[in-house]
Each structure stands twice: as structure tokens, then as C-alpha cells.
Amino acid sequence: MKTSAAKVPELFGSMVFNEAAMQQYMSKSTFQAWKQCLQDGTTLPLTVANEIAEAMKEWATDRGATHFTHWFQPMTGVTAEKHDSFISPIEGGRVIMDFSGKELVRGEPDASSFPSGGLRATFEARGYTAWDPSSFAFIKEGSLYIPTVFCSYSGEALDKKTPLLRSMDAVSKQAIRILRLFGDTESKRVTASVGPEQEYFLIDKSLFAQRPDLRFCGRTLFGAKPPKGQELEDHYFGAITPRVAAYMQDLDEELWKLGVLSKTKHNEVAPSQHEMAPIFSDANTASDHNQLTMETMRRVADRHGFVCLLHEKPFAGVNGSGKHDNWSLATDTGKNLFVPGATPSQNAQFLLFLAAFIQGVDEYQEMLRCSVASAGNDHRLGANEAPPAIISVFLGDELMAIVDSLIHGTSYTEAEKRTLSIGVDTLPHIPQDTTDRNRTSPVAFTGNKFEFRMPGSSQSIAGPNIALNTIMAEELRKFADELEQAADFTAALHALVVRTLKEHSRILFNGNGYEDAWIVEAERRGLSNLRSAPEAFGVYLKPENIALFTGHGVFTETEIRARNEIHFEAYCKKIHIEAQTALDMVRRQILPTALSYIHELTDAVVSKEAAVPGLSCAVEAETIRRLTALAEGLYSGTALLETSLGQLPEDITEQAAYYHDTVLSHMDALRRDADLLETLIPAQRWPFPTYAQLLFSE
């Protein structure tokens, strides 16, 4: 039932143990102790934890919850949970509902079956989850979900939340140093602010069930292009069909209950493709909420007879799905540090943060590329639907003109005809929203934030934001080290900004990233072009990248090396599953269908010639020849693919490259023959739903 607009404020956060719920169920002293813990970064005393646990349990059971779970984000890219009931036995064979502070703050899930990159041996099973008090608990499907970090017995981070929190602390620490230089004595913390747009496909559930490739791989491995795709550009922002509208309404309500700030919904470019975008929140909350959003999308889709596909490229020939990560920095006093500001001093501060970001993207462009690398994302990066694999920063014409004038020491003219300088008295006002949105740019400034457009739709946003936060922390550290020693702050500031923009201007590009000319130009500039995930993973362990993360305490070197191995392993396993699925579909579905149809046509020719001797059978004969050639190609192609799977190198890095260069090429050859076969066989005989059926099933 549709919720009335008047009820939305009441609905929002109704399943979240937020501050309003805390104040209702906790004593004032306990609530203040929790607030102080967050502010100071200290550990809660067990007595306070017990009081919070009791309040949390009472709140949850009042809303029908019978279980609790420590909800964490292992290196699988999805979330994990183990549920325990609140029941505790008492005398007389009865139970009470009980929940202790110890159960709240720590859990012990089995750590041996999650990706660890060698951090844990299979026989070393112990792992710990620890409550993250900065992220609100919530109720979902009868259980109290407690957001937690996940670490090994020896303390290494086995999850995505722990390093994200570390990176947020790192960028806050360095940003505060810069703000103090500009006379800001009020701000105590700077928070990475994130708004991740989420693209997805909705496919009819009954059709999905008939496609082994969608079920096992999340994408179609075969499929001829339908007569109509996205050519007419009629789906983008088009009228939403009643069935999808009902899904979106239900999705909004489920997300609002969980405190997710679901704001925007619309049709995307490809048929059956859509998007949801939230209001900004801190990076930790945004990451948690994006994981919740993906889970909820799948769950709600099932209720409406859909399957929600989050793969980056479910269908060849139409746009894939990304997750634009809108990133900025904000103070706890409410100031966005990437808003240019209305006064000269604010403009100077903005330009310093802008210069730091530009320098960071240039110096760590390969690390940023690595943070979005995956088997799925390889299918969209570099195509004319997503940014190229080459990292660059788009500033827009007006801001770029300001940067150019600083670099070259020339006059910048605006309406008031003032000369540009970083001197506090003469810098002109830089209006907000000075840029257009360049959809071909990997990193675009959009007025008060940077839009990092490379993350894939199925990806956790923790990784890209860990990279952005840590890179920014490093550049701000360098700037603070230099400026804190300056005798003349204004002069040093001017020199630093100008020098930085000059040295790193190669990363700035306002043009069309889809043009081949940009690839040539980027190479001339010395920019990196890591075209595939295996290439990108290869830069992960460069000394400068290890120094970046270890220097700010975001990762230990051991944790970095473990993650690198996990990325390689995940890539190899996904391609292997796809290859095995392709072999299975060809041998058990496509080839039998082709051979059956060939046999049917051959029988038809014999019957036709017997019925009317001398009657032409040229059409049937030509069709049989084409079908036979394609069937033989498929048969030999499966042998090649199977042979290649038996010749895998042992080294994981070499194996990933082999999967990319050899296995995928054999899979592509199989697809070409299979897709041609599909066009020659009657639709009703094809063994699984076609693209036309899948993409136009709403």
C-alpha cells in the first residue's frame, strides 16, 4: 500500500536506532556518554555498553525483532551476517529476551571462509567483529542489525569498513591543519561527504530463471542484438511504466524506513535500466547505506516479479551500469570545503584544496584506476558509455580559465574587471556551479564536489572513497608541512598553489574523453592508461602506493598485499565461472538446438524433394550450410576454451593476464558464432530468452 506524503517523515528512520530512538530508550547520561565516545574516539565503558545494549534490545523487541546480528563487510564486496536470538534460558524451562553489552560490542564469526589474501589460514578460524558506534543499528526482517568492523585474531582488517574509517580520520586530521592556517579555530573535524548514484537493470524473474549466464554470472554471455535497443534515446528520463513505478515506490519506502536518503529515481539510457540517487551523507554512512540499497533493491524486486541486476554490463550492445561517487569534504560546522565561497579569503582556501586534489589525482592516478578495477567494470570503462580508463580531471571552462591565469601569471577578467591573484584582497568571486557536467570525464568538478564516475554498479564504494580520502590526506599533509613553516603565509600560499597547478596541469582535460585523439594526447602527456583489471592490479603494490596507505595508517603493508591478492583471485574466479558457464550453455543448450534444427531442415529438404522432384531447395540448403559451419565453429571453440582452462599459469598475476588475454578471447569467439546462430533459428526454438524478451519485459 502506498504511503501518503504526510506519513513519510514518520516512516523515515522508523527502523533505525537513531538519536531520537536513543533519547527515548536511554538515560540522558548514557546518551551523552555515547556522544562523547564518538567525539573523542574513545572506548565505551562496559557499564555504558550494557545500558546501550539493553536500550537497543528493548527498542528492537518493541518492533518485533527476535534476533540480532553483527553486520559486516568482508572482502567479498557484499555484506555478511550471523543471526543469534535474544532468548536466554531461565529456571523452569523458560526464556527471557536478553542482550548484553559484550554481545553488542564484539562478536566472533568464523573468519576462515572469507577472502583474506593469506592473512588467515583455513584452520585458523577465529575472527572478530566490533561495533561501529558511528553507524546506527537498524531492524530488517525481524533482526537487529549492528554495523561492525571485521578483523582477524591478530588484528588485521578483513573488511572494507575498517580502512574506510581510518581514511576518514586521516583526511580529517590533515584538513584541520590547513583550516587552522586560515584562522578556522571552530572546526574540530572534517568529514568526507559522499552521494553514490546507483544504476541497475530490472528483468522479469521468470525470464531470468531461464538464463544460466544471468543466474551464475550476473551478465549475459550470449545474445544477438535486438532490432531496437537504445538508439532512439527514448528510455532515458522517459515515462516510468506502472510496474516499475510500483517497484520504485516500494523501494523508496523500504529504504526510508532504514534511514537511507533515497532522493531521485528515473529511467536510465538502456531499456530496462534505471537509477536511484541519495542525498549526501558521511562516507561511512553512505557506504553502509549503499550496501543496504543494493540488498534492498534485490529483495524488493523479487516481490514485484523482477530480478535486479547490478552487474556492470549485463547486456552487450547497450549501456552498462556505473555508480557515480560524488565526493566532497565538509566541516562539522557545516562548511563544504569545495564551495568556492563569496569572499577572497574563502576563495584562497578553496583554491588550495582544489590544488591539493588535482595534485593527488595526478600523482596517484594509477591507484585511483586500481580502486575501481574488476572483471565486470572492464566491460564498460573505455566504451562510449562510461569514462575512459585514463584518469583526468574536468574543471569546466570558467574554473579552467582561472587556473590557466594562475599558471601563466596573466589577468583573469570577470564582470568586475579585476585581476586574479591569490592575495586576500584581490581574488575575485568564483561563482558556484561554474562547470557543465562532462559525462566523458572520470573525475569532474561539478560546482561543490567531484564526481568520480568510474566505480562499477556492483562495487562497494568503500574502496574508491578510501583511495580518495587517503590521497587527499597525503596532499594536505604536504601542504600543511610547507605552509606551517612559512614566514609570509600569503606569499607562500600563492607560490604553492601556482607551483602545484603548473606541475600537475597535465591531468586537467575539459575535452571529449571518448575521442581517439584523447588517447594519443594522454600518452603524450605521460598519463597512465591501464586498460584492464589485471593491468590495474599490477600497480597496487608500487612503493609509492604502499607508502601512501601505510603512512596514514589506513593499511599495513600486510593488509595491502593481502588485498592485492584478493583482487587478483576474485578476477580469476569470476572469469573462470563465466567460461565454465559458457561451455555448459553451448554444449547443453545451444549446440543441441542447432543440431536439432539442422536435422529438421535436412528432413524437410528430403520430404520436399520427394514430394515435388526437382523443386528448388536452395534456401534450405544454404541455411543448413551456414548452420553447420557455425555449429562446427562452436564445437571447435568449446574445445579451445576447455583446453585453455587446463593450461592456467600457477602465478596469480600471470593467471589473471591469461584469463584476460586468452580465455576471454575464446569466449568472445564462442559468442560470435552463437549469436549468429540465434539469428538463423526460429525464436520459439531458441533455448533461452533473447535480448528482445529480456530488455523489453517491463
N, C-alpha and C positions, 0 to 999 in steps of 0.2 A: 504494500500500500504506500502510495506516495506521501511523503511527509510535507505538511504545509510549511510555507516560508516562515510563518510565525514560530514554528517549533524548532527551526534549525539551530538557533542559539542554545536552546535547551538540549538538543540532541548532541551538539558538538562537544566532544570530550567526555560524554556520559559514561564511556567505558574506560576512562583513563584516571589513574590515581594521581591527579594533578594537584596543584597547590590549593585549589578550592576544596577538593576532597580531603586533603591532608589537614587543612584547618578545621574541617568538620569532624574528623575522626581522631585527630591527635590533640594532645595538650599543647598549649602555646609554647611551653618551654621545649618540648620535643621538636615542634616545627622550627623554632628558632635554632635549635642545635643542628638540624638538617641543613638549614640555610647557611649557617656558619661553616659547616663542613664543606659545602660547595665553594663558598667564598675563599676559604683558607687552604683548601685542598688537603684537609686533614682526615684522619680516620675516625669514624663514629665509635664512641664507647659502646660496649656490648649492651649496657643497660638501655641506652638510647635506641640501639638497633632492635632490641626486644620490643620496645614500645612501638616503634615504627612497624615492625612485623605484625604485632597484634592489631594495630590500626588498619594495616593493609589487608589482613585476613578478614577482619570484620567488614570492611568495605566490600571486599570481593565476594564473601559469602552472602552479604545482603543482596548482591546482584546475581546470585545463583551459581557462583563458581564453587567447584568441589575439589579442584586440583590447582597446583602451581607448577611452574616450570621456569628454569633458568634459560632464557632465550639468548642464544649467542650466534656469532657469525664466523664460522670456521672458514678455512681457505678453499672451500668448495664453491664459493660465490653465492651460496644460498644460506638460509638460516638453519639452526638445529635446536632441538628441544627434547627434553625428557621430562615426563609429567609424573608428579607424585601427588597423592591425595592429601587433604588436610587431616584425615582421620588419625586419631591416636587412641589406642585401647585403654580402657579403664576397668575397674573391678565390675564383676557381674556380666562379663561378656559384652559390654557396651563400648561405644567410642564417643570421643568428643572431637570437635574441629579445633586443631591446634597448629600453630605456626610460630617458630622461634626466630630470634634474631640471627642465630647461627645458620638456620636454613635460608634466611633472606640473603645474607651477605656472602655465603660460599656454598658451592656445590662441587660434586666430584664425578663428572661424566667420564666415560671411557674415552681416552684420548688416542687409542691405538688405531682406530679405524677412520680417522680423519687425515687429510693430507698434511704431512709435517715436513716434507723435504729432508728427511733424515734426522730431524730433531728428536723423534721418538722411534724406538724400535717396536715391532709388533708386540713383543712380550712385555713392553713397558707401557702399561695401560693407563696409569694414573694421570689425570689432568684435573685442572681446577677451573671453575667459573666463579667470578667475583662480581657482586652487584655494582652496576654503574649508577650511582645516585643522581647523576645529572640527566638521566633519561627516565621519563616517567613509566611506571608499570601500567599494564593495561589488561583488560579481560577480552579473551577471544575464545569462542566455542567452549565455554564452561571452565576455562582455566585462567589463572592469574599468570600473566607473562611478565617476568622480571628481566629487563635488559641487563646483560652481563658481558664482561670480558672473559676470554678463554686463554689459559696459559698451561704450559707443561709442568710437570712435577718439579723441574729445575728452574722454572720461572720464565722460559722463553715464550713470547707471544705466539699463539697458534691461531690467531683470529685477525679480523680486519679492524675491529673497533679499537683495540689497544693502541696500535700505531697511529690511528686517526686522532685519538685523544692526545697522544704525545705530540703530534704535529701541530695540533691546535694550541697547545701550551707553548710550543717553540715559536710560532709566529706571533703569538700574543706578547711573549717576553721581548722580542726584538722590536715589535711595533711600538710598544710602550716606551722603549728607549728613544725612538725617533720622536714620538709625541712630546716627550719631556723637553727635547731640544727646541720645540716650537712653543714652549710655555704651557702646554696642557698638563696641569697638575691634578686634574679631577679624574680622568680616565684611569681605571685600575686594570682593565682587561680589554683586549681587542679580540674579537671573535670572527672566525671565517664564516661568512654568511652564504648559504647555498640554496639554489632553487633548481632542482633537476626536472626537466621536461621528460616525459615518458611516452615513447611511441610503442604501438602494439598492433597486432592483427587479431581480428575475431573471425573464426572459422566455424562453420556448422559442425557440431560434435559428431553427428552420425557420419559425415564425410571424413572427418579427421580419423575416426576409428578404422577406416578402410585403407589408410596410408601408413605402411610400416615406417617409411622415412620420417614422416612427421612425428610418429609416436616415439621412435628411438632417437632421432637426431634433432628434432625441432625444426627441420627445414626439408623442403622437397629436394630429392636427389635427381628426380626425373620430372619432366613436364614440358610439353610443347607450348609455345606461346599462343594464347588465345587470340581470336580476331580483334578483340578490343582489350586494351589494358588501361594505361593512364594517359594515353595520347591526347585526349580531349580536355584534360585537366579539369574535368567536371566533378571529381570527387573531393578535391581539396576545398575545405571550408564549405562543402555542399550541404544540402539539407540532410539531416540525420534521419535514417529510417526509424520507424516506430519501435522495431525490435531492438535496435542498437540504443535508441534513446532510453528505453526501459532499462537496459543494462547499465547505461551510464548513470541514470538516476539512482539505481540500486547501489552502484559502486560508490557514488558520492556519499550516500547515506552511511554506508559501511565504513568508509574512510573517515567521515566526520565524527562518527562515534568513537573512533580510535584517535581522535585529535589530529588527524592528517589534514593539512590545509589545502585540500583539493579545490582548485580555483577555476581552471579553464578546461574545456573539453571541446573537441572538434574533429571532423574528418581530416585525415592526412592525404598525401598525394596519391598513394596507391589504392586501388579498390580494396575494401575491407580493412584498411589501415586507419588508425585513429591516434589521438594524443590526449594525454592528461597532463596538466601543469599545476604545480602547487605554488603557494605563496612562500617566500623565502623564510628559512629558519637557520639556526646554527648548524654547522656541518655535521655534528654528531647526531642531532635530532633528524636532520634531513636524510642522513644515511639510514638511520633506523626506519624512518617513515617510508623511504623509497623501497626498502626490503618489504615492509608491510604492504605497500602499494602493489608490488608485483605479486605477492601471495594473494592479496585480496582480489586482484584482477582475475587471477585464475579461478579462485573459489566462486566468485560471483558469476563468472562466465558459465561455469558448469550449471548453475541454477537456471540460466537462460538458454540452455541448449547450445552454447558456444564452447569453443576452446580458445583461450587467449594465448597467442604465440608471441613470445618475447625474443625469439632468435633475431639476430641482426639481418639475416637475409633468408626469410622463409621461401621466397619465390624468385627465381632468376627472371630477369626481364622487367621487373617493376621495382620501385624504390624499396630499399630495406629500412630498418628502424634503428634510430640512434637515441641517445639520451643526452641532450644538451645540458651541460653543467654550468649554470650561471653562478659565478663566484665573485665575492667581494669581501671586504674587511670592514667591520663596524665596531665602534667603541661601546662600552657599557653605558655611556652617557647618550647614546643614540645617534652618533655621527657616522655616516658612511664615508670612509676614507678615500673612496674613488669618485665622490661627487666633487667636481672642480671647485665649487664654492663661489661666494659673491664678493669676497674681499681679496686684496693682493696677497696677504699672508696665507690665507687658505689656499689660494692658487699655487703658491710656492710649495706648500705641503703636498698638495695633490700631485704636482709635477715630480716631486721627489719619490712618492710612492709609485707613480707611473714609470719613472725611470728604473726603479728597482724591479718592477715587474718585467719590463722589456729586457733588462739585463739578464734576469733569471731565466726567461724563456729562451733567450739566445744561448746562454751558457749551458742550459740543461734541456735543450730541445729533444735530444735523444731519450732522456729519461721520461719526459712527458709523452713521447710517442710510445715508449715501452709501457707506460701506465694504462694504455688503452688497447694493447695488443691482445688478440685472441683469435682462435680459429674462426669464429663467427664474424668478427669485425673485419677480417681480411677480405670478406666478400663485398664490403661497402666502401672502405676507405680507398680513395683514389678514383672511385667511379663518379659519374656526374650526378650524384645524389647526396654526396657527403664530402667533407673536406678531403683534400689530398693528404697523402701520408707525410708530406713535407710540412713541418711546423713553421708558421709565420704568424705575425700579429697585425690585425687590421685596426687602424685608428680612426678612419674616416677623413674626409678632405680637410675639415676645419682644424681638427686637432693635429693632423699631419702637417698642415701649414705652420702651425705654432712650433711643432718640433723642428721642422726644417729651418725656421727662422732662428731658433736657438743654436742649431748645429752650425749654421753658416754665419751667425752674427749679423743677420740682416733685420730690417724692420718688418714687424708684423702689423698690418693695418686692419683695424675693425671700424665700427661705426664712429667711434670717438677719435680715430686717427692717432692712437697712441703707439709708441714704440715699445716693443716687447723686451722685457728684462725680467730677471728673477728678483730684482731689487724689490723690497717690500712695498715701496711707494709707487712703482710704475707698472707693475704687471697688470694687464687688462683682465677683465672678467671673462672667464671661459664658460659659455653657457652650457647647461646640461643638455643631453641628447644632441650632441654635436655630430653624431655619426649615423649613417644608414646602417642597416644590418646586412653584412656581406655573408651570404649563406655558403660561399665557397671558401671562407677563411676558417682555419682550425681554431684560432683564438681571436675573437673580435671584441673590441671595446664598444659597449652599447649604451654609453651615457653615464652610468654609475656602477658598472660591473664589467667583468669579462665573461664572455660566453665561450666556454670550451666545448666545441662541437664534435669532438672525436669519440667520446665514450660510446660503447655499444649498448643497445637496448636491454640486454640481459645482464649487463655488468653491474656489480656493486659500485656505487660511486665513491666508496671509501678510498680505493686505490688512487684515482685521479686527484682527489682532494688531499690525500696525504702528500702527493707529489707537489701540488700547487702550494700547499701550506709550507712545506719544508723548503722549497726553492725560494719562496718569498722571505722566509725567516733568514735564510743564508744571505740574501742580498741586503736586507735591512740590517743584519749584523755588520756586514762590511761597511755600510753607510754610517751606522752609528759609531763604529770604531774610528772612522775618519773624522766625522763631524764633532765628536766629543773632544777631540784634541785640537780643534781649530781655534785660533786666536780671534779670527773675524768670521763669525758664523755665516753671515750673509754672503760674503765673498766666497767662502769655502763651499757653501750650498750651490751658488751659481756655477762655480767651476766643476763641482761634482756632477750636477745634472747635465751640463753641456758635454762634459767628457764622456759620460755614460751613454748619452744619446748618440754621440759621434761614433763611439766604439761598437755600438750594437745596432746601428741603423739597418744592417743587412737583414734583420729579422722582420722589419716593417714592410708590409706589402698590402696595398689597397686595391690591387687589380683582381682579375678573374683567375682564381686558383684552378679552374677546370681546363684552362688552355694549355696546350703542349708547350707553348712558349715559356710558361712559368717554370716548367720542369728544367728547361735549359737555363733560364735566368737564375733559378735557385742553385743549380750546380755551379754557375759562375760565381755566385755569392759565397759559395762554400757551405751551403745549408745541407743538412743531412736528409736523405731520402730512403728511409727504411721501409721497403715495400711490403714486407711480410712479417708475421708474428715471429718466426724463428730468427729473422734478422734483428728485430727489435729486442727480443730477449737476450740476444748476444751482447748488447751494450749494458745490460743490467749490472754487471759486475765490474765495470770500469772503475779504476781507483777513485776518480772524482765523484762518482755516484755513491760509492761506499762511504767516502769521506763526508759527503753531504748528509747522509742519513745518520751515520754514527756520530758525527759532530754535533748534532742537535738532539741526540738521544732518542730518535724516532725508531731506529732499528739498531740492533747489534749487528756486527758483521755476520755472525752465525745466522741470525734471522734473515738477513738479506740473501745469503747464499741458499738458505732453505726455500725461500720464496721463488728464487730463480729456478730452482729445480722443480718446484711445484708447477710453475707456469709451463715449463717445457713438457712435463709429464701430462698435464691436462690437455695441452695441444695435441700431443701424440695420441692419447687415448680417444679424444673426440674424433680425430681423422680416422683412426682405426675402426671405431664403431660405425662411422659413415661408410667406410669401404666394405665392411662386412655386411652392412645393411644393403648396399648397392648390389653386392654379389647375390645376396639372398633374393632380392626383388627380381633381378634379371633371371635367375635360374628357376625360381619357383612361380613367377607370375608373368614376366614379360616374354621370355622365350617360349614357354608353353602356349601362351596366347598367340604368338606369331606363328609357331609351327602348326597350331590347330587351324588358324585362318588360311595358311598356305595349303594345308591339306584340303580344306573346304573348297578353296578356289580351284585346286587341281581336280577334285571330283566334279566341280561344276563344268570345267573345260571338257572332261571326258564325257559327261552327260550331254553337253551342248553339241559336241561333235557327233555323238551317237544319234541324237535326235534329228539334227539337221547337218548331214555330211557336207563339208566344205564351207560351213559358216565360219566367219572370222572370229577368232578368239584372241586377237591382238591385245586388247585391253587387259584381259585376264592374264595373258602370258607375260606382258610387261610388268604388271603388278606383282606376279609371282616372282619374276626375276629380281625386282627391287626388294621385295620382302625377304627373299632368300639371301641376297647379298648382305642385307642389314642383319639378318639373323646369324649368318656366319660371322659377321664382324662382331656381333655381341658375344658369340660363343668364344671366339679367339680373344676378345677383350677381357672376358672373365678370367681366362687362363693367365693372361698377362698380369691382371690385377692380383690374382691369387699368388702368382709367383713373386710379385714384388713384395707382398706382405710376408713372404717367407724369407726375404733377404734383408731384413731390417738391420742396420748397424746397432751395435751394443751401446755406444756412447749416446747419451740422451740428446745432446746438442746436434750430433750428426744425424740421429734418428729423426728429429724434428725437421731438419732440412730435407731429408729423404722423403718424408711424408709430403712435404710441400712440393718438392720438385718432381718426384716420381709417382707417388701414389695418387696424388690429386690429378695429375695429368692423365693417368689411366682411367680414373673415374670420369673425367671430362670426356674422354673418348667414348666410354660406355654411354654416357648421357647423350652425346650427339646421335649415335645410332638409335638409341631407344626413343628419343624424341622424334626422329624421322619416322620410325615405325609407327608411333602413335598417330601420325598424320595419315597413314595408309590403312589403318584398321578402323572399322566402324566404332563409333564412340561407345555403343552399348556392349561391345565386345572387349573394350579395354579393361584390364583387371582392377583398376582403382580409379577414383575420381580424378578428373582432369583439372587443369588450371581454371578453365572456364567455370567449372562447377564450384571449385573451392573459393575463387575470388569474387564470385557473384552470388553467394549463398545467403546474404543478409536479408 
